[in-house]
């Protein structure tokens, strides 16, 4: 077990508006006075931070600070800066003009393979093996970097990587611990009615056609009717009975808002679609328009020259505007909560790159999203009840072979998920429950990857904290969300039931009395 203490060592300069040479004695007194602030917040017996050395060089106060993990050196530096700003300004009319970091390194990190983290912190810090432990040295840190907690995030990543992963015995898996992907509930095997590839079939039948952009589809009347039918069944049988109301949420999100979504710019930056905007003036893009009119060709360089940004992303999560609605606001648990909403107003976008496949994995996909703000207990209950009712609908009304599993975060690979264990003895022990279905055309039940069509998450206070949502009496409030990937639901339905209307489940046929005909097209002869 790792027991070595982590030590933070910082060398910095604080710049004044004039020379400090003539007030060295007063600075010495100020640095004595500030010492209690450098221990504030440290537990009993911990040293906190201390000034290991200091000196004056004309306009600059030079400092060397050493600390433990409780009051980190950069926090101590910011406290010193604030204290000196008050003293120098009030007594000597000297302003503090900023600070620079000469050197900052952290000693005592456990020895292990940090290759995964090294790629993330490249350009920010360098890791080095020094024998008994590892050291990290930061590069080109600014005052804003310290205030934005860059050091804390990097050190947190390293310590999280070093934290021992639980290893579960067979007994533990059955009782408390289970890997992500663990099956909680299974409908059992159902008859196979169809074995063809859904994407190929819908194209041949004219139910859909691939758009010219990667991972997008044009859905015609038959498949659109099926999608809307399943969507209505979810709303009527799951969401409305649980008190959810419909909202319409924007799908174009400012990039500074998506930055509040934990995990997105950290893990999904390459999976979003970014939007640029023209400048707000009448003569914007004049050269581009003139060139296109004359040549009827797109000159992307002329276009890029005037566009600003990227300033937005196409919404990759769908629930982001809900959290922003409450950002910086207070709610009363007794009078205002729970807030339960669903949004069915449009598409969701994620750039899947090489992962695009049929209607299963697209760049643009249609989704019904439910999201809630509630007390801790209510947030968990909504997650579990929506998951249970979704499973019931899939099993009994849509007659799908399906299962509920312990879900993994969207950014985690299957290999990582199989090595991560969670406590399933209590609902809050695992954040996400996924609804998965078997696709016969992808292989056998045991060896093929099942398709996730629903994800039901209790995010605890993660979004409450990141969007600064407050409760009037500072009571604990949580959020949760449920995503129904409707293009995946229809893929699952067609993969198991096929395209023969008379073979479809009774409830679906009751709602769809007759399928509309797809459009007819003929190839243009050259």
C-alpha positions in Angstrom: 0.0 0.0 0.0 1.3 3.5 -0.9 2.0 5.6 2.1 4.5 8.3 1.0 3.5 11.9 1.6 3.0 14.1 -1.4 5.0 17.4 -1.3 4.3 20.5 -3.4 7.3 22.8 -4.1 6.8 26.2 -5.8 9.1 29.1 -6.8 7.3 32.3 -7.8 7.7 36.1 -8.1 5.1 38.7 -7.1 5.5 41.9 -9.0 4.8 45.3 -7.3 4.1 48.7 -9.0 7.4 50.1 -7.6 10.6 48.9 -5.9 10.3 47.0 -2.6 13.9 47.4 -1.6 13.2 50.2 1.0 10.4 48.3 2.8 12.1 44.9 3.3 11.5 45.0 7.0 7.8 45.6 6.6 7.6 42.8 4.1 9.3 40.5 6.6 6.6 41.4 9.1 3.8 40.8 6.6 5.1 37.4 5.8 5.2 36.5 9.5 1.6 37.7 9.8 0.4 35.6 6.9 1.7 32.3 8.3 -1.6 31.4 10.1 -3.4 31.7 6.7 -1.0 29.2 5.2 -2.2 26.5 7.7 -5.9 27.4 7.5 -7.9 24.3 6.4 -5.2 21.8 7.3 -6.3 19.1 9.8 -4.7 18.9 13.3 -1.1 17.6 13.1 -0.7 18.6 9.4 1.8 21.4 8.6 0.0 23.0 5.7 2.2 25.4 3.7 5.3 27.4 4.7 7.6 29.9 3.1 10.9 28.1 2.7 12.8 31.2 1.5 12.1 34.7 0.3 13.9 37.7 -1.1 13.4 41.1 -2.7 14.8 42.1 -6.1 13.7 45.6 -7.1 10.0 45.3 -8.1 9.8 41.6 -7.3 9.2 39.6 -4.1 10.7 36.2 -4.8 9.2 33.2 -2.8 9.9 29.5 -2.4 6.9 27.7 -0.9 6.7 24.1 0.3 3.5 22.4 1.3 1.6 19.1 2.0 -1.5 18.1 0.2 -3.9 19.9 2.6 -2.9 23.5 1.9 -1.2 23.3 -1.5 1.6 25.6 -2.4 -0.4 27.4 -5.2 -3.2 28.1 -2.8 -0.7 29.5 -0.3 0.7 31.7 -3.0 -2.7 33.1 -3.8 -3.4 33.8 -0.1 0.0 35.6 0.2 -0.8 37.7 -2.9 -4.2 38.8 -1.6 -2.8 39.6 1.9 0.2 41.6 0.4 -2.1 43.4 -2.0 -4.2 44.7 0.9 -1.1 45.6 3.1 1.0 47.2 0.4 -1.9 49.2 -1.1 -3.2 50.4 2.3 0.0 51.3 4.0 2.4 52.1 1.1 0.3 52.9 -1.9 2.0 50.1 -3.8 0.0 47.9 -6.1 0.5 44.2 -6.9 0.8 43.8 -10.6 0.6 40.0 -10.8 2.7 37.0 -10.3 4.8 34.6 -12.3 5.6 30.9 -11.6 9.3 30.1 -12.1 9.1 26.5 -11.1 6.4 24.1 -9.7 6.8 20.4 -9.1 5.2 17.8 -7.0 7.1 15.0 -5.3 6.1 11.7 -3.8 3.6 10.3 -6.4 3.4 6.5 -6.4 5.5 4.6 -8.9 3.2 3.1 -11.6 2.4 3.3 -15.3 1.0 6.7 -16.0 1.1 6.4 -19.8 -2.6 7.1 -20.1 -2.4 10.3 -18.1 0.9 11.4 -19.8 -0.9 11.9 -23.1 -3.6 14.0 -21.4 -1.2 16.4 -19.6 1.2 16.7 -22.5 2.3 20.4 -22.8 1.1 21.2 -19.3 3.4 19.0 -17.1 6.0 16.3 -17.3 6.2 13.1 -15.3 9.5 11.7 -14.2 10.5 8.5 -12.4 13.1 9.4 -9.7 13.6 6.1 -8.0 11.3 5.6 -5.0 8.6 7.7 -6.4 7.4 9.8 -9.4 7.7 13.6 -9.7 5.5 15.9 -11.9 6.8 19.3 -13.0 4.5 21.9 -14.4 5.3 24.2 -17.3 4.3 27.8 -18.1 1.7 28.1 -15.4 -0.1 31.5 -15.2 -1.9 33.1 -12.3 -5.2 32.2 -14.1 -4.1 28.6 -14.3 -3.7 28.5 -10.5 -7.1 30.1 -10.0 -8.7 27.7 -12.5 -7.4 24.7 -10.4 -5.2 23.3 -13.2 -2.7 21.9 -10.7 -5.4 20.3 -8.6 -7.0 18.6 -11.7 -3.8 17.2 -12.9 -2.8 15.8 -9.5 -6.3 14.5 -9.1 -6.0 12.6 -12.3 -2.7 11.0 -11.2 -4.0 10.0 -7.8 -7.2 8.6 -9.3 -5.0 6.5 -11.6 -2.9 5.3 -8.6 -6.0 4.4 -6.5 -6.2 0.6 -6.2 -9.0 -1.0 -8.2 -11.3 -3.4 -6.3 -11.0 -7.0 -7.3 -14.1 -9.0 -6.8 -14.4 -12.7 -5.9 -17.2 -14.7 -7.2 -18.9 -14.4 -3.8 -18.5 -10.6 -3.8 -19.9 -10.3 -7.3 -23.1 -12.2 -6.3 -23.5 -10.2 -3.1 -22.2 -6.7 -3.6 -19.7 -6.0 -6.4 -20.3 -6.5 -10.1 -18.5 -5.4 -13.2 -20.0 -2.8 -15.5 -22.1 -4.7 -17.9 -23.4 -7.1 -15.2 -26.9 -8.4 -16.2 -29.5 -7.3 -13.7 -32.6 -8.6 -15.5 -33.2 -10.6 -18.7 -36.5 -11.3 -20.6 -35.3 -14.7 -21.7 -34.9 -16.0 -25.3 -37.6 -15.1 -27.8 -38.4 -16.5 -31.2 -36.3 -15.2 -34.1 -38.5 -13.8 -36.9 -35.9 -12.1 -39.0 -32.2 -12.4 -39.6 -31.4 -9.7 -42.2 -29.4 -6.5 -41.8 -31.8 -3.7 -40.9 -29.9 -0.9 -42.6 -29.7 -2.9 -45.9 -33.4 -3.8 -45.7 -34.7 -0.3 -45.1 -32.7 1.0 -48.1 -34.0 -1.7 -50.4 -37.6 -1.1 -49.3 -37.4 2.7 -49.6 -38.1 3.2 -45.9 -34.9 5.3 -45.6 -31.9 6.5 -47.5 -28.5 7.5 -46.4 -27.9 11.3 -46.5 -24.8 12.6 -48.3 -23.1 13.3 -45.0 -21.7 10.5 -42.9 -23.9 9.0 -40.3 -27.2 10.7 -41.3 -30.4 9.3 -42.7 -33.5 10.5 -44.4 -36.4 8.6 -42.9 -39.6 8.2 -45.0 -43.2 7.7 -43.9 -43.3 4.0 -42.9 -40.2 4.1 -40.6 -41.1 7.6 -39.3 -44.6 6.3 -38.3 -43.0 3.3 -36.5 -40.6 5.6 -34.6 -43.3 8.0 -33.6 -45.5 5.1 -32.5 -42.8 3.7 -30.2 -42.1 7.3 -28.9 -45.8 7.7 -28.0 -45.8 4.4 -26.2 -42.8 5.5 -24.1 -44.4 8.8 -23.2 -47.9 7.4 -22.5 -46.7 4.3 -20.5 -43.6 5.5 -18.7 -43.1 9.3 -18.5 -46.6 10.7 -18.2 -47.6 8.3 -15.4 -44.5 9.4 -13.5 -45.5 13.1 -13.7 -43.1 14.2 -16.5 -44.1 17.3 -18.5 -42.9 18.2 -22.0 -40.4 21.0 -22.5 -38.6 22.1 -25.7 -34.9 22.4 -25.2 -32.4 24.1 -27.6 -30.1 22.0 -29.7 -27.4 24.6 -30.4 -25.4 25.0 -27.2 -22.8 27.8 -26.5 -19.4 26.2 -26.0 -19.0 27.9 -22.6 -22.1 26.1 -21.5 -21.0 22.6 -22.7 -17.8 23.3 -20.7 -19.9 22.9 -17.6 -20.8 19.3 -18.5 -18.3 17.1 -16.7 -16.6 14.6 -19.1 -17.6 16.2 -22.3 -14.7 18.5 -23.3 -12.5 16.2 -21.2 -13.4 12.9 -22.9 -15.7 13.7 -25.8 -14.1 16.8 -27.4 -13.4 14.8 -30.5 -16.9 13.5 -30.6 -18.8 16.8 -30.9 -19.7 18.9 -33.9 -18.6 22.5 -33.6 -20.4 25.5 -35.1 -19.0 28.8 -36.4 -21.0 31.9 -37.1 -20.6 34.9 -39.6 -19.8 38.3 -38.2 -22.7 40.7 -37.5 -22.3 43.1 -40.3 -24.1 43.7 -43.6 -21.1 43.1 -45.8 -20.2 39.7 -44.2 -19.0 37.0 -46.6 -19.2 39.4 -49.6 -16.1 37.8 -51.2 -17.4 34.3 -50.6 -20.8 35.1 -52.1 -19.3 36.9 -55.1 -16.9 34.0 -55.8 -19.6 31.4 -55.5 -21.9 33.3 -57.9 -19.2 33.6 -60.5 -17.7 30.1 -60.2 -20.5 28.0 -58.6 -17.8 26.3 -56.5 -17.3 26.5 -52.8 -14.1 28.2 -51.7 -13.7 27.0 -48.1 -10.8 29.3 -47.5 -12.8 32.4 -48.3 -15.5 31.1 -46.0 -13.2 30.3 -43.1 -11.6 33.8 -43.3 -14.6 35.5 -41.9 -16.3 33.0 -39.7 -16.0 33.4 -36.0 -15.6 30.6 -33.5 -16.3 27.9 -33.0 -18.8 29.4 -30.6 -21.3 26.6 -30.4 -21.7 22.8 -30.5 -24.6 20.8 -31.8 -26.1 19.4 -28.7 -24.5 16.0 -27.8 -26.4 15.3 -24.6 -29.8 16.9 -25.0 -30.1 17.6 -21.2 -27.6 20.5 -21.1 -30.1 23.3 -21.5 -32.2 21.9 -18.6 -29.2 22.3 -16.2 -28.4 25.7 -17.6 -32.0 26.8 -16.9 -31.4 26.3 -13.2 -27.7 27.5 -13.3 -27.0 30.1 -10.6 -30.5 29.8 -9.2 -32.0 28.6 -5.9 -34.8 26.0 -5.6 -36.9 25.0 -2.6 -37.0 21.2 -2.1 -40.4 21.5 -0.3 -42.1 23.8 -2.8 -40.3 23.5 -6.1 -39.1 19.9 -6.4 -39.2 17.5 -8.1 -38.9 19.0 -11.6 -39.6 16.3 -14.2 -39.4 17.1 -17.9 -39.0 15.3 -21.2 -37.9 16.7 -24.6 -38.9 15.1 -27.9 -38.2 18.2 -30.1 -35.2 17.1 -32.2 -32.0 15.4 -32.9 -28.8 14.8 -31.0 -25.3 14.8 -32.5 -22.1 12.9 -31.8 -19.3 12.6 -34.2 -18.7 8.8 -34.2 -15.8 8.8 -36.7 -15.1 5.2 -37.8 -17.8 3.8 -35.4 -20.7 4.7 -37.7 -23.0 1.7 -38.5 -26.5 1.6 -40.0 -29.1 3.2 -37.8 -27.4 1.7 -34.7 -24.6 4.2 -34.5 -25.0 7.5 -36.3 -23.7 11.0 -36.2 -27.3 12.4 -36.1 -29.8 10.4 -34.1 -33.3 11.0 -32.8 -33.7 10.7 -29.1 -36.4 11.2 -26.4 -34.8 12.6 -23.3 -36.2 12.7 -19.7 -34.4 14.7 -17.1 -35.2 15.6 -13.5 -34.0 17.7 -10.5 -35.1 16.2 -7.2 -34.2 15.1 -3.7 -31.6 12.4 -3.3 -34.2 9.6 -2.8 -36.5 10.8 -5.5 -33.7 11.1 -8.0 -32.8 7.4 -7.5 -36.4 6.3 -7.5 -37.1 8.0 -10.9 -34.0 6.3 -12.4 -35.1 2.9 -11.2 -38.8 3.2 -12.1 -38.1 4.5 -15.6 -35.6 1.7 -16.1 -38.1 -0.9 -14.9 -41.0 0.5 -16.9 -38.8 0.7 -20.0 -37.8 -3.0 -19.6 -41.5 -3.9 -19.1 -42.5 -2.0 -22.3 -39.7 -3.7 -24.3 -40.6 -7.1 -23.0 -44.4 -7.2 -22.9 -45.6 -4.6 -25.4 -42.9 -4.6 -28.0 -42.1 -8.3 -27.3 -38.3 -7.7 -27.6 -35.6 -9.9 -26.2 -33.9 -7.5 -23.8 -31.9 -7.1 -20.6 -31.1 -4.5 -18.0 -27.4 -4.1 -17.2 -25.2 -2.0 -15.0 -24.2 0.8 -17.4 -20.8 2.3 -18.1 -19.9 6.0 -18.7 -20.1 6.9 -22.4 -16.4 7.6 -22.6 -15.3 4.2 -21.1 -14.2 1.4 -23.4 -15.6 -2.1 -23.1 -12.2 -3.3 -21.8 -12.1 -0.7 -19.1 -15.7 -1.4 -18.1 -15.0 -5.1 -17.6 -12.3 -4.2 -15.1 -14.3 -1.8 -13.1 -16.5 -3.0 -10.3 -19.5 -1.3 -8.6 -21.6 -2.0 -5.6 -25.0 -3.3 -6.7 -26.3 -3.9 -3.2 -27.9 -0.4 -3.1 -29.3 1.7 -5.9 -26.9 4.6 -5.5 -24.0 2.2 -5.8 -24.1 2.3 -9.6 -25.0 5.5 -11.5 -26.4 4.1 -14.7 -28.7 1.3 -15.8 -28.8 0.4 -19.5 -31.5 -1.3 -21.5 -29.9 -3.6 -24.2 -31.4 -5.7 -27.0 -30.1 -8.5 -29.1 -29.7 -8.0 -32.8 -29.9 -11.4 -34.5 -28.0 -10.3 -37.6 -24.9 -9.4 -35.6 -24.4 -12.9 -34.3 -25.4 -15.2 -31.5 -26.7 -14.1 -28.1 -23.6 -14.9 -26.2 -20.8 -13.7 -28.5 -22.2 -10.6 -30.1 -22.4 -7.1 -28.6 -26.0 -6.2 -27.7 -27.4 -2.8 -28.6 -28.0 -0.2 -25.9 -31.3 1.5 -26.6 -31.9 3.2 -23.3 -29.6 4.7 -20.6 -31.0 5.6 -17.2 -28.7 7.6 -15.0 -28.7 9.1 -11.5 -25.9 11.7 -11.7 -26.0 12.5 -8.0 -24.9 16.1 -7.4 -22.4 16.2 -10.3 -24.4 18.6 -12.5 -25.8 20.5 -9.5 -22.3 21.4 -8.6 -21.0 22.1 -12.1 -24.0 24.4 -12.9 -24.1 25.9 -9.4 -27.7 25.0 -8.6 -28.5 25.7 -5.0 -31.2 24.6 -2.5 -32.5 27.4 -0.3 -31.6 25.5 2.9 -28.5 23.9 1.5 -30.1 20.5 1.4 -28.8 17.8 -0.9 -30.4 17.8 -4.4 -29.5 15.5 -7.3 -30.3 15.2 -11.0 -30.9 12.3 -13.3 -31.7 11.6 -16.9 -33.1 8.9 -19.2 -32.2 8.8 -22.8 -34.3 6.8 -25.3 -32.4 6.3 -28.5 -35.4 6.1 -30.8 -33.5 5.3 -34.0 -32.0 2.4 -32.0 -35.4 1.3 -30.7 -36.7 0.9 -34.3 -33.5 -0.8 -35.3 -34.0 -3.3 -32.4 -37.7 -3.8 -33.3 -37.1 -4.5 -37.0 -34.1 -6.7 -36.2 -36.2 -9.0 -34.1 -39.7 -8.7 -35.8 -38.7 -8.0 -39.4 -40.8 -6.1 -41.9 -43.9 -8.3 -42.2 -46.6 -6.1 -40.6 -48.8 -9.1 -39.7 -45.9 -10.5 -37.6 -45.6 -7.4 -35.5 -46.8 -7.3 -31.8 -50.5 -6.7 -31.3 -50.1 -3.3 -29.5 -48.0 -1.9 -32.4 -50.5 -3.1 -35.0 -53.4 -1.6 -32.9 -51.7 1.8 -33.1 -50.6 1.5 -36.7 -53.7 0.3 -38.6 -52.0 0.6 -41.9 -48.4 1.3 -43.0 -48.0 4.1 -45.6 -46.3 3.3 -48.8 -42.7 4.4 -49.3 -41.9 6.8 -52.2 -41.1 5.2 -55.5 -37.9 6.4 -57.4 -36.3 5.4 -60.6 -32.6 5.7 -61.6 -31.8 8.6 -64.0 -30.4 7.2 -67.2 -27.1 8.8 -68.2 
